[in-house]
Structure formats: structure tokens, C-alpha cells
């Protein structure tokens, strides 16, 4: 459980740094995100989730 809290904290830290350093780029990226189809976003999210799971699995084993 401790590792999950650390991972979530690291995620928030990286997100915060990106928003603080590149606010105009983030806004631009979010506007472009509206052009992407829902199925493409869903597939991309699923792929990243699987990659993340595999990385965690190999690190923990």
C-alpha cells in the first residue's frame, strides 16, 4: 500500500511540474485532444495501463 501512495504522489508531482513549466503547451494539447476519437483514447489508455502493469509486475517479482 505504501508503494501505491508513493506512485500516486510521484504522478501528482510530475503532472504539477508539467503544468507549472509548460502551461501554454498543456492548453494546446488539451484542445487537440478533443479531435481524437473516443475509441482511440480508450485503446491508448488500455495500452498504457497494460504497459504499466507489466512494468510493476517485473519490478515486484
Order of alpha helices (4+ residues) and beta strands (2+ residues): alpha-alpha-alpha
